[in-house]
């Protein structure tokens, strides 16, 4: 139902952790990424590259990114 990604802050880990999360989450489930912040630019780029073709949204006022199709 929920996959929370809270791992390392570099490109490689962001990319691999995102692929794993997308494989684990059930249809309609929620993926949340922690520390999705420009300060962690490697992580941000890794997540976005791995989630290519999926819609994501930053939760306002947080450092969380959510798989957008999970909130509709």
Secondary structure, 3 states (H helix, E strand, C coil): CEEEECCCCCHHHHHHHHHHHHHHCCCCCEEEECCCCHHHHHHHHHHHHHCCCCCEEECCCCCCEEEHHHCC
